Amino acid sequence: MQNRKKAVALNYDGANAPIVTAVGMGIIADKILEKAEDSEVPVVFNKELTDLLCNVDVGDAIPTEVYDAVAHIIAYITELDSSL
């Protein structure tokens, strides 16, 4: 089976668990990444986390099992953003 590119977009409001706003493979993944780049949204490449989050329905909160991993990514992005 061919490994297809995957992408997941999240929205975090700072108060509630992050919400999955888009999930895609192949061409759809390319479009998600293109939209992020066009909107200057940070992109993080983490295959294992993406594989897990691809199983979450759009509109649902991320599962509790990935809270720590996502929190570290959000903290890292926030730190980078504040240093610019």
FIGU-258467 format. One record per atom (N, C-alpha, C): residue in three letters; chain; atom name; x, y, z. Coordinates in steps of 0.02 Angstrom, whole numbers, plus 50000, padded with zeros to 5 digits. Example, Ala and Ser with C-alpha at 12.3 -4.5 7.8 and 13.67 -1.06 7.14 Angstrom:
BEGIN
aa | ch | at | X | Y | Z
ALA | A | N | 50660 | 49716 | 50390
ALA | A | CA | 50615 | 49775 | 50390
ALA | A | C | 50660 | 49835 | 50390
SER | A | N | 50642 | 49888 | 50354
SER | A | CA | 50684 | 49947 | 50357
SER | A | C | 50645 | 50002 | 50394
***
This chain:
BEGIN
aa | ch | at | X | Y | Z
MET | A | N | 50042 | 49941 | 50000
MET | A | CA | 50000 | 50000 | 50000
MET | A | C | 50044 | 50062 | 50000
GLN | A | N | 50026 | 50110 | 49960
GLN | A | CA | 50065 | 50171 | 49953
GLN | A | C | 50053 | 50217 | 50013
ASN | A | N | 50107 | 50248 | 50038
ASN | A | CA | 50101 | 50297 | 50091
ASN | A | C | 50078 | 50363 | 50061
ARG | A | N | 50020 | 50386 | 50079
ARG | A | CA | 49994 | 50449 | 50054
ARG | A | C | 50007 | 50504 | 50104
LYS | A | N | 50020 | 50563 | 50078
LYS | A | CA | 50030 | 50621 | 50122
LYS | A | C | 49965 | 50632 | 50161
LYS | A | N | 49972 | 50650 | 50225
LYS | A | CA | 49915 | 50665 | 50268
LYS | A | C | 49925 | 50733 | 50299
ALA | A | N | 49869 | 50766 | 50313
ALA | A | CA | 49872 | 50831 | 50348
ALA | A | C | 49810 | 50838 | 50392
VAL | A | N | 49821 | 50871 | 50449
VAL | A | CA | 49767 | 50885 | 50496
VAL | A | C | 49774 | 50958 | 50517
ALA | A | N | 49719 | 50994 | 50519
ALA | A | CA | 49719 | 51063 | 50543
ALA | A | C | 49682 | 51065 | 50610
LEU | A | N | 49709 | 51105 | 50656
LEU | A | CA | 49678 | 51113 | 50722
LEU | A | C | 49664 | 51186 | 50735
ASN | A | N | 49613 | 51198 | 50775
ASN | A | CA | 49599 | 51266 | 50799
ASN | A | C | 49599 | 51263 | 50875
TYR | A | N | 49636 | 51309 | 50906
TYR | A | CA | 49640 | 51312 | 50979
TYR | A | C | 49621 | 51382 | 51000
ASP | A | N | 49569 | 51387 | 51042
ASP | A | CA | 49545 | 51453 | 51063
ASP | A | C | 49576 | 51476 | 51129
GLY | A | N | 49619 | 51436 | 51158
GLY | A | CA | 49653 | 51455 | 51219
GLY | A | C | 49617 | 51434 | 51282
ALA | A | N | 49555 | 51411 | 51275
ALA | A | CA | 49516 | 51392 | 51334
ALA | A | C | 49494 | 51319 | 51333
ASN | A | N | 49475 | 51295 | 51275
ASN | A | CA | 49449 | 51227 | 51268
ASN | A | C | 49500 | 51184 | 51231
ALA | A | N | 49486 | 51119 | 51229
ALA | A | CA | 49530 | 51073 | 51192
ALA | A | C | 49531 | 51093 | 51118
PRO | A | N | 49588 | 51085 | 51086
PRO | A | CA | 49592 | 51100 | 51014
PRO | A | C | 49541 | 51059 | 50975
ILE | A | N | 49515 | 51089 | 50922
ILE | A | CA | 49465 | 51058 | 50879
ILE | A | C | 49497 | 51042 | 50812
VAL | A | N | 49481 | 50983 | 50785
VAL | A | CA | 49503 | 50965 | 50718
VAL | A | C | 49460 | 51003 | 50668
THR | A | N | 49492 | 51043 | 50626
THR | A | CA | 49454 | 51083 | 50578
THR | A | C | 49461 | 51058 | 50506
ALA | A | N | 49510 | 51015 | 50494
ALA | A | CA | 49517 | 50985 | 50427
ALA | A | C | 49560 | 50923 | 50432
VAL | A | N | 49544 | 50873 | 50391
VAL | A | CA | 49582 | 50812 | 50386
VAL | A | C | 49584 | 50793 | 50313
GLY | A | N | 49643 | 50774 | 50288
GLY | A | CA | 49646 | 50754 | 50218
GLY | A | C | 49706 | 50713 | 50202
MET | A | N | 49701 | 50676 | 50147
MET | A | CA | 49756 | 50637 | 50121
MET | A | C | 49766 | 50654 | 50048
GLY | A | N | 49828 | 50645 | 50024
GLY | A | CA | 49843 | 50656 | 49954
GLY | A | C | 49833 | 50729 | 49934
ILE | A | N | 49793 | 50740 | 49883
ILE | A | CA | 49781 | 50807 | 49857
ILE | A | C | 49748 | 50852 | 49910
ILE | A | N | 49704 | 50824 | 49950
ILE | A | CA | 49671 | 50863 | 50002
ILE | A | C | 49722 | 50885 | 50054
ALA | A | N | 49769 | 50842 | 50071
ALA | A | CA | 49823 | 50860 | 50118
ALA | A | C | 49864 | 50918 | 50089
ASP | A | N | 49879 | 50913 | 50024
ASP | A | CA | 49915 | 50968 | 49991
ASP | A | C | 49877 | 51034 | 49996
LYS | A | N | 49812 | 51031 | 49988
LYS | A | CA | 49770 | 51092 | 49992
LYS | A | C | 49770 | 51120 | 50062
ILE | A | N | 49767 | 51077 | 50113
ILE | A | CA | 49769 | 51099 | 50183
ILE | A | C | 49835 | 51135 | 50196
LEU | A | N | 49890 | 51105 | 50174
LEU | A | CA | 49956 | 51135 | 50185
LEU | A | C | 49963 | 51201 | 50146
GLU | A | N | 49936 | 51203 | 50086
GLU | A | CA | 49938 | 51264 | 50045
GLU | A | C | 49899 | 51320 | 50079
LYS | A | N | 49840 | 51304 | 50105
LYS | A | CA | 49798 | 51353 | 50140
LYS | A | C | 49834 | 51379 | 50202
ALA | A | N | 49866 | 51335 | 50239
ALA | A | CA | 49904 | 51356 | 50299
ALA | A | C | 49960 | 51404 | 50280
GLU | A | N | 49997 | 51386 | 50227
GLU | A | CA | 50052 | 51429 | 50205
GLU | A | C | 50026 | 51497 | 50182
ASP | A | N | 49972 | 51497 | 50143
ASP | A | CA | 49943 | 51559 | 50119
ASP | A | C | 49919 | 51603 | 50176
SER | A | N | 49895 | 51572 | 50230
SER | A | CA | 49869 | 51608 | 50288
SER | A | C | 49921 | 51621 | 50341
GLU | A | N | 49983 | 51601 | 50327
GLU | A | CA | 50039 | 51608 | 50374
GLU | A | C | 50026 | 51573 | 50441
VAL | A | N | 49994 | 51515 | 50436
VAL | A | CA | 49981 | 51473 | 50494
VAL | A | C | 50041 | 51426 | 50501
PRO | A | N | 50068 | 51420 | 50562
PRO | A | CA | 50125 | 51374 | 50571
PRO | A | C | 50107 | 51302 | 50554
VAL | A | N | 50154 | 51267 | 50524
VAL | A | CA | 50145 | 51197 | 50506
VAL | A | C | 50198 | 51157 | 50543
VAL | A | N | 50176 | 51104 | 50576
VAL | A | CA | 50221 | 51059 | 50612
VAL | A | C | 50214 | 50990 | 50581
PHE | A | N | 50270 | 50958 | 50566
PHE | A | CA | 50269 | 50892 | 50536
PHE | A | C | 50283 | 50840 | 50591
ASN | A | N | 50232 | 50799 | 50606
ASN | A | CA | 50238 | 50747 | 50656
ASN | A | C | 50195 | 50689 | 50632
LYS | A | N | 50226 | 50640 | 50599
LYS | A | CA | 50190 | 50585 | 50567
LYS | A | C | 50146 | 50547 | 50616
GLU | A | N | 50174 | 50529 | 50674
GLU | A | CA | 50136 | 50488 | 50722
GLU | A | C | 50073 | 50525 | 50746
LEU | A | N | 50081 | 50588 | 50763
LEU | A | CA | 50024 | 50628 | 50787
LEU | A | C | 49973 | 50638 | 50731
THR | A | N | 49997 | 50651 | 50670
THR | A | CA | 49952 | 50659 | 50613
THR | A | C | 49913 | 50595 | 50601
ASP | A | N | 49946 | 50538 | 50604
ASP | A | CA | 49912 | 50474 | 50595
ASP | A | C | 49856 | 50465 | 50645
LEU | A | N | 49868 | 50483 | 50708
LEU | A | CA | 49816 | 50477 | 50760
LEU | A | C | 49759 | 50526 | 50748
LEU | A | N | 49776 | 50588 | 50732
LEU | A | CA | 49725 | 50640 | 50724
LEU | A | C | 49684 | 50632 | 50660
CYS | A | N | 49710 | 50595 | 50611
CYS | A | CA | 49671 | 50582 | 50550
CYS | A | C | 49609 | 50540 | 50564
ASN | A | N | 49607 | 50507 | 50622
ASN | A | CA | 49549 | 50467 | 50640
ASN | A | C | 49496 | 50506 | 50678
VAL | A | N | 49509 | 50570 | 50690
VAL | A | CA | 49462 | 50612 | 50727
VAL | A | C | 49418 | 50648 | 50676
ASP | A | N | 49353 | 50650 | 50689
ASP | A | CA | 49307 | 50684 | 50644
ASP | A | C | 49316 | 50759 | 50647
VAL | A | N | 49309 | 50791 | 50590
VAL | A | CA | 49311 | 50864 | 50587
VAL | A | C | 49256 | 50891 | 50633
GLY | A | N | 49274 | 50940 | 50674
GLY | A | CA | 49228 | 50969 | 50721
GLY | A | C | 49233 | 50941 | 50791
ASP | A | N | 49269 | 50885 | 50798
ASP | A | CA | 49278 | 50853 | 50863
ASP | A | C | 49342 | 50879 | 50896
ALA | A | N | 49342 | 50877 | 50963
ALA | A | CA | 49402 | 50893 | 51001
ALA | A | C | 49453 | 50837 | 50993
ILE | A | N | 49516 | 50855 | 51002
ILE | A | CA | 49568 | 50804 | 50999
ILE | A | C | 49558 | 50755 | 51057
PRO | A | N | 49579 | 50693 | 51050
PRO | A | CA | 49572 | 50645 | 51105
PRO | A | C | 49620 | 50662 | 51163
THR | A | N | 49600 | 50644 | 51222
THR | A | CA | 49641 | 50660 | 51281
THR | A | C | 49710 | 50628 | 51278
GLU | A | N | 49717 | 50572 | 51243
GLU | A | CA | 49782 | 50539 | 51238
GLU | A | C | 49835 | 50582 | 51205
VAL | A | N | 49814 | 50631 | 51165
VAL | A | CA | 49864 | 50673 | 51129
VAL | A | C | 49869 | 50743 | 51157
TYR | A | N | 49834 | 50757 | 51213
TYR | A | CA | 49837 | 50824 | 51243
TYR | A | C | 49909 | 50848 | 51255
ASP | A | N | 49949 | 50806 | 51286
ASP | A | CA | 50018 | 50827 | 51302
ASP | A | C | 50058 | 50843 | 51240
ALA | A | N | 50054 | 50800 | 51190
ALA | A | CA | 50092 | 50811 | 51128
ALA | A | C | 50070 | 50875 | 51094
VAL | A | N | 50005 | 50886 | 51090
VAL | A | CA | 49979 | 50947 | 51058
VAL | A | C | 49996 | 51008 | 51100
ALA | A | N | 49992 | 51002 | 51166
ALA | A | CA | 50009 | 51059 | 51210
ALA | A | C | 50082 | 51080 | 51200
HIS | A | N | 50127 | 51032 | 51193
HIS | A | CA | 50197 | 51049 | 51181
HIS | A | C | 50206 | 51086 | 51115
ILE | A | N | 50170 | 51064 | 51064
ILE | A | CA | 50174 | 51097 | 50999
ILE | A | C | 50146 | 51167 | 51002
ILE | A | N | 50089 | 51176 | 51035
ILE | A | CA | 50059 | 51242 | 51042
ILE | A | C | 50106 | 51288 | 51081
ALA | A | N | 50135 | 51263 | 51134
ALA | A | CA | 50182 | 51304 | 51174
ALA | A | C | 50243 | 51324 | 51132
TYR | A | N | 50268 | 51278 | 51092
TYR | A | CA | 50326 | 51292 | 51049
TYR | A | C | 50308 | 51346 | 50998
ILE | A | N | 50251 | 51339 | 50966
ILE | A | CA | 50229 | 51388 | 50915
ILE | A | C | 50218 | 51456 | 50948
THR | A | N | 50188 | 51457 | 51006
THR | A | CA | 50176 | 51519 | 51042
THR | A | C | 50242 | 51553 | 51060
GLU | A | N | 50290 | 51514 | 51082
GLU | A | CA | 50356 | 51541 | 51099
GLU | A | C | 50390 | 51570 | 51037
LEU | A | N | 50387 | 51534 | 50982
LEU | A | CA | 50417 | 51559 | 50919
LEU | A | C | 50383 | 51623 | 50897
ASP | A | N | 50317 | 51624 | 50901
ASP | A | CA | 50279 | 51683 | 50879
ASP | A | C | 50296 | 51744 | 50921
SER | A | N | 50304 | 51735 | 50987
SER | A | CA | 50318 | 51792 | 51030
SER | A | C | 50389 | 51817 | 51022
SER | A | N | 50434 | 51776 | 50995
SER | A | CA | 50503 | 51797 | 50985
SER | A | C | 50513 | 51834 | 50919
LEU | A | N | 50462 | 51835 | 50877
LEU | A | CA | 50469 | 51869 | 50812
LEU | A | C | 50456 | 51943 | 50816
***
